[in-house]
Amino acid sequence: MAEPRIIVFVKAPRPGFVKTRLAIVIGDEAACKAYRQLTETVLAKLTSLPNVEIRFTPDDAKDEIIDWLHKSWIAKPQGNGDLGQRMHRAFKEADGAAIIIGSDCPYLETSDLQAASDALQTHDAVMGPAADGGFWLIGLATPCPAIFEGVHWSTHTVLIETLANAELMNLSFQLLRELIDVDTAEEWKKWSGWRESNSRYQLGRLE
């Protein structure tokens, strides 16, 4: 099987449109800046990958995300519908195996994407559990709209419901390591501290 397409779901970096839970604490402008930092951190880890597609929302946001595109990457609108419908559309249009990630999980590494790609060689689906009950990655060997049916998006039951659908459809699946999506002020503070500590560590190695 060919290497899966890597699809990144992003939002237009507009104050009041992104990181609304974080914005309650730090304000719309600061939350938008945080979103940019998170997204750029995720995308920076993908620069060595040629088969990357950025799916943006709303559909008129291409000019706002154009700077995030690297050479050979492509950008497409997510289209309408709930998250499941938009993900199914992306999987269907990938015309083969594909892996979808969001822009909220700066802890992911390229090794995680390789693990997901390897899993799809022998499984129908792969998912990366998020600590909040969702998932930070989902990959499918072939499109399967039924895996998203009845899922209550943005709740702590997203992963459980998606896995239940996979079992109902007799799909084989593999789970990756659990990671944290950065959505709240506490998670943002924790990641900011982790990033600073990691930067000092890397600097120390270079000196």
C-alpha positions in Angstrom: 0.0 0.0 0.0 1.2 3.5 -0.9 2.1 5.9 1.9 -1.0 7.5 3.4 -1.8 11.1 2.7 -1.3 13.3 5.7 -4.3 15.7 6.1 -4.2 18.5 8.7 -7.5 20.1 9.7 -7.0 23.8 10.5 -9.2 26.9 11.2 -8.7 30.4 9.9 -6.7 32.2 12.6 -9.4 34.7 13.5 -9.9 36.1 17.0 -13.1 34.8 18.4 -13.2 31.8 16.0 -10.3 29.7 17.4 -9.5 28.4 20.9 -12.7 29.7 22.4 -12.2 27.8 25.7 -8.8 29.3 26.1 -10.1 32.7 25.1 -12.4 32.8 28.1 -9.3 33.1 30.3 -6.8 35.0 28.1 -8.9 36.9 25.6 -9.7 36.4 21.9 -6.5 38.1 20.6 -4.2 36.1 22.8 -6.0 32.9 22.1 -5.7 33.5 18.4 -1.9 34.0 18.8 -1.8 30.8 20.8 -3.6 29.0 18.0 -1.1 30.2 15.5 1.8 29.0 17.7 0.2 25.6 18.1 -0.6 25.2 14.4 2.9 26.3 13.3 4.5 23.9 15.8 2.5 21.0 14.4 3.2 22.0 10.7 6.9 22.5 11.4 7.2 18.8 12.3 5.7 17.9 8.9 8.1 19.9 6.6 10.0 16.8 5.5 6.8 15.1 4.3 5.8 15.7 0.7 2.3 14.2 0.8 0.6 16.8 3.1 -2.8 18.4 2.6 -4.1 21.3 4.7 -7.9 21.3 5.0 -9.2 24.7 6.2 -12.4 26.1 7.5 -14.3 28.3 6.7 -14.2 27.7 3.0 -13.2 31.4 2.3 -10.0 31.2 4.4 -7.4 30.1 1.9 -5.7 33.5 1.9 -5.4 33.3 5.7 -3.6 30.0 5.7 -1.5 30.3 2.6 1.6 31.0 4.6 1.4 27.6 6.2 1.8 25.8 2.9 5.2 24.3 2.1 6.4 23.3 -1.3 4.4 20.4 -2.8 1.7 20.7 -0.1 -1.9 21.4 -1.2 -4.8 23.2 0.5 -8.5 22.4 0.2 -11.6 23.7 2.1 -13.2 21.3 4.5 -16.7 22.0 3.2 -19.9 22.0 5.2 -21.3 19.5 7.7 -20.3 18.4 11.2 -16.7 17.2 11.9 -17.5 13.6 11.0 -18.9 14.6 7.6 -16.0 16.9 6.9 -13.5 14.2 7.8 -15.3 11.6 5.7 -15.1 14.0 2.7 -11.4 14.4 3.2 -10.9 10.6 3.4 -13.0 10.0 0.3 -11.2 12.6 -1.7 -7.8 11.3 -0.7 -8.4 8.3 -3.0 -6.5 5.9 -0.8 -5.2 5.5 2.7 -5.1 8.8 4.7 -4.3 10.1 8.1 -6.1 13.1 9.6 -4.6 15.2 12.4 -5.7 18.5 13.9 -3.6 21.5 14.9 -4.2 21.2 18.7 -1.6 18.5 19.5 1.9 20.0 19.5 3.3 17.0 21.3 3.0 14.7 18.3 6.2 13.7 16.5 6.9 12.4 13.0 7.4 9.0 14.6 3.8 9.0 15.6 2.8 9.5 11.9 5.1 6.7 10.9 3.5 4.4 13.5 0.1 5.3 12.1 1.2 4.7 8.6 2.7 1.3 9.6 -0.6 0.4 11.4 -2.6 1.0 8.2 -0.5 -1.6 6.5 -2.2 -4.3 8.5 -5.3 -2.6 10.0 -8.4 -0.8 8.7 -8.1 2.1 11.1 -5.7 3.7 13.5 -6.4 6.3 16.3 -4.4 8.4 18.6 -6.3 8.8 21.9 -6.4 12.2 23.5 -6.4 12.7 27.2 -9.8 14.6 27.0 -11.6 11.5 25.5 -11.2 12.5 21.9 -8.5 11.6 19.4 -5.6 13.6 18.0 -5.2 11.4 15.0 -7.4 9.1 12.9 -6.3 7.1 9.9 -8.3 4.9 7.6 -7.1 2.4 4.9 -10.3 3.2 3.0 -13.2 5.6 3.6 -15.8 4.5 6.0 -18.6 7.1 6.8 -20.2 4.8 9.3 -17.3 5.1 11.7 -18.4 8.7 12.4 -22.2 8.1 12.7 -23.8 9.2 16.0 -20.5 10.6 17.4 -21.1 13.4 19.8 -18.3 15.8 18.8 -16.4 17.9 21.3 -17.3 15.6 24.2 -15.3 13.2 26.3 -17.1 10.2 24.6 -15.7 10.8 21.1 -13.1 8.1 21.1 -15.3 5.5 22.8 -18.1 6.1 20.3 -15.8 6.0 17.3 -14.2 2.8 18.5 -17.7 1.3 19.1 -18.6 2.2 15.5 -15.4 0.5 14.3 -16.2 -2.7 16.2 -19.8 -2.6 14.9 -18.4 -2.4 11.3 -15.9 -5.2 12.1 -13.0 -2.9 11.4 -9.6 -3.9 12.7 -7.9 -1.0 14.5 -4.8 0.0 16.4 -4.4 2.6 19.1 -1.3 4.9 19.3 0.0 6.6 22.5 -2.2 9.0 24.4 -1.4 12.7 23.9 -2.8 16.0 25.1 -4.7 18.4 23.0 -4.1 22.0 24.1 -7.6 23.5 24.6 -7.7 25.0 28.1 -5.7 27.6 29.9 -4.1 24.9 32.1 -3.1 22.9 29.1 -1.7 26.0 27.4 0.4 26.9 30.4 1.7 23.3 30.7 2.7 23.2 27.1 4.3 26.6 27.2 6.4 25.4 30.1 7.2 22.2 28.3 8.2 24.1 25.2 10.5 26.4 27.1 12.2 23.6 29.0 12.6 21.6 25.8 14.1 24.7 24.0 16.6 25.2 26.9 17.5 21.5 26.7 18.1 21.7 22.9 20.1 24.9 23.3 22.3 23.2 26.0 23.0 20.4 23.6 24.2 22.8 20.9 26.5 24.8 23.2 
